[in-house]
Amino acid sequence: MSKKESIFNSNEENIQLINKNDDKFKPKFGIFKLLDYDLNLEERKMKFKEYDRIICEDCNQEIEKSNFICYNCYNKETDCNEQNRMNYGICKFCFKSNASFGCCKIKIFKSSDYDLNLEERKLKYKDCDIILCEKCNREIDKLNYYCYDCTNFNFGIFKISDYNLNLKERKLKYEDCDGILCEKCSQKIDKQDFYCIFCYVKETDCNKKGQMKYGSNFGIFNTLDYNLNLEERKVKYKDYDGILCEECNQEINKQYLYCFHCYSKETDSNKKGNMTYGTSKVGIFQISDYDLNLEERKEKYNDYDNILCEGCNQEIDKQYYYCNYCYNDIEGNGECKVCSIGNNDDCCSIYEFQQYLENFNKWISENKIIDIKRPIVEISDYDLDEDDRQEKYKNCDYILCENCGKKHHYNYCYYCYDEEMKELEKLISRSQPKLRDYEVFYSKVYNKKTKELKELKELQSILKDYENIYFKLEGNLGIFKQIMQQFENTKYDIDNKKIHINNIRYNTVNNCDRKLRSYCDCYDNEINLNEKKRMEFGKCKDCSRINEDLNDCLFCKPERFQRDFNKWTSGNKIIDKLIQDNQRIAVEKYDLLLEWIPFNKFTNIKYIAEGGFAKVYSATWIDGQIKKWSQLNNNWRRNGPLTIALKILNDSENVSDDFLNELNFFNKVSGCMCIIKCFGITQDPITHNYALVLQYMENGNLRSYLGQTANSKTWEQRLNKMYDICLALNDIHKYGLIHKDLHPGNIFIGSTFAYIGDFGFCMPANECLSNSTEKNIYGVIPYIAPEILRRKPHTLASDIYSLGIIINEIITGIPPFNKQPHDHLLVLDVCRGLRPNIRAETPNSLRELIEKCWDANPENRPTSKEIFYTLSNNLNEYKNMLLNFNETITMQSYETHPQAIYTSRLLISQNLNSNLPEPINCPNQQEFVSSEKLNTLNSECLECEIII
């Protein structure tokens, strides 16, 4: 039986099978033919997507719709290629079985590709086996890279007459064309340049080349034009689209206006100078000039506008007076880079060092000792960090790279340079108007024709208008001479400032302690990123890791601290452990680091104030904080003298839990913005009391800040302090801590921000229930929440009550309840709803926020996060509501009762009766009647004992 008959019979059997099982297959079914294996998976899915089931034409087995393969036939097939065809189909272009759904790399040639020239098209499609036209889907010829079958493809023919058009006219003419062909040579023309490159290269006539490229608007640079200086050349050729050299037909750069091609061929230095600078005075720097020192070279070439090197015709740097090209280009081979006579002590390659020695006596007189011995190199300079490099070479005028011999650049402080430039600009801006006034004044009082002063009447009116100038001039001296002297003095000031700036820029003559970044060209040429990083940031000699930034090695910090653990002790194991644990984890930021600081490291110790449980002193910490590890000195580098505050706790020789608590909580929140930083711990050698070393606040605490000329504190300043305090309290609460003793005495004012400090009574929020067992209450009565006065546990909400009182005090400038004694009557009144008065001008939303903060019910008070975001969102609005504090607040605007106490103390003893009334809100503070006036106090409440 033939194959054709076999297939026919097979189809008949399929039809019969379908008729028998009509209910099973339903109306939609398909026959998968042998030719369908030529299709890829997507094409098979597309063909059979309408069918519910598919039957194999060959074996009548059902085919799965997930992969469209008859596995019965597939398993019987022994030919590998045929199996691949059944699996993946065949390629329509190479007719091979494709194991990855497309053996040929096919790309679509888009209409926009016609804008590319032939080389760009080849580059774009070089990896493709087949290119199909986007418009007609036919294969693109890989020789010419355009479709022959696209009859509607719009080619423009660039005629020879089109060279008379300028670039804009050419663009306009051919903007609708898909491509442009040259009429003369049939080559593709670039739609950016609009001239035929092939014809242009073949053309030898300079005028025709210019016309081809620029149309009629081009200039021919004549040999005589080299006699013009740069400005004259710019004026002559400013209106031309392009310039061509008369000699070589090459294009001339409009920025430099001389022919680079002719310049490179010229060997005469004088002619090269003439080509570059025209009539400017050009000097030739001879090799013998290297025998001169820097000052002699400056003097010799001072009058020249430009200097060219005799050896290579390159321009000489007028700051260093040597040829960079000759110095860097000529390799050693045992010879001098400049004179090539052999390296020895008399060789000119050390001419800069000889200049240095010539001033030796001068340096000695200034107590600058020069070590001319070669140091023993223990570690590569590139392994050192920036501070170590600066320290190593701080006495050097310049640094040469050992590898390439080039001078390091950028070896100056950008900050100082920038500041000096700003000062120069200010000096010029200040001087120019004054000099202009003098100039106008002179032109008005002096008659140029008669060369005399103007008539008396006219002169008097002029002098009246220019009193500020005239009265500065001395009458017995000539006006013109005095005005000229003003000009000379100003010029002298400006020139001096320029010299100072140049010293910073090129000689690093400045007293700045900032980091100087110093690199060599080797850094720019290095392609290995790790090596580049090593050259910039250094490498740790302990672990050989390359530093990631200007900080030292993060991995070795804990180990370095650990090596010093046996070198110090506080005398208390708990304190030692706390500091050591801190140093093991304070890896990234030294701001979070705690240290044991010997008391002899402090000088200028001065008493500041005394609180309820501690005395505070200011002092100078001689060494200051740790900055980073120095590999050069194998020790910690420090920031230098720092003013700090010493908080010495009374009777702390035997460390109390309160002290350790404060230290522990400082350790948790140190590093947060607007929270006082703790640098470490020390011990007074006389009293043996322990002390915290804290960040110093030059403006004292909030109470003293508000008390110092209260009317001088602007509304914006007060709002900023509120913002800082809310931010700090929010951070404290984020860490799950309750401050417990928040009042203005524990809030400190720095030069810019307000800070919360004094964590002596701080505690974790999840331990608040333990507070109920305390027998005593500490703090300042006006800032203590009423539920705390009733011996309820401290919560986050009790801090919010204190915050509300503080915000109101910042607005009014008056301490709360300043006119009454802080005793049991005030405690009772607070529970009855008494609150400080809110100032009438306070914005309504801020007033509502304050009232919510001191609500009698703790559950109604907002969280620190809500307060912070409310204040943040409304801060600009509040700042625009300018309040006139001077009308209502002056320095003597309030008096304080002798028994109004605003320092933390032991407030209420264990005799306190718990029958204080349930705290309530008083809706109208103006109508509140104090307990003293009512004289109807509950006898049980009178048993409250206040310890003063």
C-alpha positions, 0 to 999 in steps of 0.5 A: 500500500502506498503512503498516500493510500495509507494516509487516506485510510487513516483519515477514514478511520478517524472520521469513523472514530469521531462519528462513533464517539460523537457525544464524547468529542462534541462538535469542536475537534481537530486532527493533528496532521504530520505537517503540523510538526513543522509549526512551532509551539505558538503556531500550534496553539494558534491553529488549534485554540478553537478545538476542545480535543485534538487527535493524532492523524497517524495513530488516532491517540489524543494529543495534550493541548499543553505541548501539542505532541503525540507521545505515542508517535514521539516514543516510536521515533528513533531519528533525533532530528525528527524528534526535535522537529516534533518537539519544536518545529522547523525554522522557515528560513534554514529548514532545520529542526530547532531545539529552542524555538528559532534556530535563526536570529531574526530582527525586524528592519524598521523604517527609522533604520533608513536614517542610519548609514551603511556602516551603522546598519551593518553594526546593528544587524551584524549578529542576525541571520535574517532581517525582515522588512517592517513594512512588507515582511520580506527578507532584507538584502544584507549587502545594501541593507534596504528593502527592494520590494517596498515600492512606496519607499521615498528616496531623495536624490541629492543633486549637485545644485543642492550644494548651493543651499545652506544646512537649514534649506537642505533639511527642509527640502529632504525632511520627508524623504526616508533616505537620500542618495547622491546624484553623482556616486549613488552613495547614501547621504547622512541626514545630519550633515546633508552632503556626500562624504565620498564626494567630499573626500575626493574633492581637492578644491578648497572652495568646493569642499567648503561649498559642499559642507556649508553651502555658500556661507563658509570662510577660507582661513588665509595664511595672513590670518595668523598675524591676527590675535584670537579676538580679531580672528573671532570677529572676522569669522564669527558669521561663518558656518564653517572655516577651511584652511587655505593650505591643507583644506582641513576644517578649522575649529572655531574655538581655537581658530588655527589649523591643527593639521598645519600646526602639527607639521610645523617645526619652527617654534616661533611660527607655531607660536604665531599660528596659535597666538598671532601677534601675542608675545610668545617666548621659547622656553629653552632646555638651559632654562631648567638651570634657573630656579622658579623665581628666575624663570618667572622673572625671565618670562614675565613679559610674555603672553605665552611660552612654548617649549623648545624641545616639543613646541608644547605650551609651558605651564606658567605656574610651574615653568616646566614642560609637562609633556617633556617631563612626563613623556620621556621615560627614565632608562637611567636618564633624566626625564628633562635633560637625558644626561643621566641621574645624579645629584647635579641632574636637573630632574631634581631642580625643584628640590634644589630650589627648596634647598636654596631657601634652607636658611629661611626655613630654619629661621621659621623653625621648619626642620626639613628631613631630607632622608628617605623614610623607611616605607613600612606600608604603601601610601595608598594603603593609608587613609586620607588623614594618615597621608596628610599627616605623613606629607604635611611638611612637603610643598608638593608630592611626586608619584613614585610610580609615574613621577608626576606631581599630585594634583587637587592637593588643596582644601576645596572649602578654603578655596571656595570661601576665599573666592566668595570673599573675593567676590564680596570685595569686588561687589563692595568696591565697584559701586564705591569706585563708580561713585568716585568716577562719576563724582570726578567727571561732574566736578572736573571740566575736561575742556578747560581742565579746571573745576566747574563754576562755584554754584554748579560745584556747590550743588554737585558737592551736596549730592556727593557729600559721602564722597566729598567729606572723605577727601582731604581739601589740601590734596588734589581730588584726582590724585585722591580718587586714583589712590582709592582705585589703587588701594582697591586694586591692591586689596583684590590682587592680594586676595588673588595671591592668597587664593592661588597659594591655597590652590597651588601651594596649599598655603593655609592653616586649615585642618580639613582633609586635603584630597591628593591624587596622581594621574595613576588614579585616573588611569587605573581601570581596576575598580578595587585598586582605584578604591584602594588608591582613594580610601586605603586598605586595612593592614590588619585584615587586608580589606580595602576601605569602602569609604573615608572611614576606617575598617569596620571589621577590625574596630571591635577587635581594636577596642577589645585589645585595650580592655585590659588597659582601663577599668572604671572600678565597677564591673557593671560599668566596665561590661556596659562600656565593653558591650557598647564598643563591640557593637558601635562599629559604624558610628563613633557618635554612638561610642561610650568610653571610660575617660580618665579624669585627668583628661579634663581641664578648665573645669567650671561649675554651672548648676546644681539639680536635685540629684547632681552637679553640672560642670563644663570642662575641656576634654583634651583629646576629644572623641575618637575619629578613626584608627591611624595605621601610621601611628597604630593608634586611635586618632582623635578629634582634638579638644572638645568642650563637654558637660560633666554631670557628677551624681551626688553620692554615687561612689557606690553606683546606684541603679538610677545611674546605671539606668541613665547610662543604659538608656543614654546608650540606647538613644545616643545618636538620635537627633535632638537627644543629648549625646553621652561620650562616656563615663569618668570618676572624680578622684577626690569624691569618687563620685561617678560622672557622665561626660555629655554634649555641652549646651552653650545656652543652658536649659530651656528655663534659662533660655526662656528667662534670658530676655524673653521678649527677644525670642521670636515666634519662629525660634519658639516654634523651632524649639517645640519641633525639636522637643517633639522630635526627641520625645518621639524618638525616645518613645520609639525605643519603648522608653518613658522619660518620667521627668520631662520639664524645662530643666531637663531640656537643653538649648544648643547653638541651633537645636533643642535637646532632651537629656537627663535620663535618670528616671527613665524606664522601659514602657513595658515595665510601667506596671512595676511603678505601682509598687514605688512608695515615693514620687519624684519630679516637678509638680506642674509637669507631673500628670494627675494620674501619677500624683495619684500613684498610678504607674508611669506611661507614655501618656504621662510624658505627653502631659508634661510635653503639653505643659512645656509647649504652652510655657514656650509660647507664653514664656511664663512657668506654669503655676508661678504665683502659688506654692507647689504644695498639696493644694496645687496637687489637689487643684491639678486633679480637679482640672487646673491647667496653665493659661493658654495665650489668646494669640495661640493658633486654634489648632495648636491650642487644641493640641495642647489641651489634648496633651494635658487631658485628665484622661490619659487615653484621650491624649495623642501619641508623640508620633501624632503630635510630631506629625501634626506640628510638622504639617502645620509648622509653616502655617504657624510661622506665618502667624506672627505673634507680637510677644513684645506687647505682652511679655517683658523681662519683668512680666511675672513674679515667682512665688518663693515656694514655687520649685522647678527642680526635680525632688522627692515630692510625696512621701509614703504617707500620701493618701490615695483618696485624691479625687479622680482627675477631671477636665475643667471646661473653663479655666477662668472660672476655676476656684482654687482649693485654698479659696474654697477652704472645703478640703477633704480631711483625708487629702490634707494628710498629703505630706509634701517634702520640700 
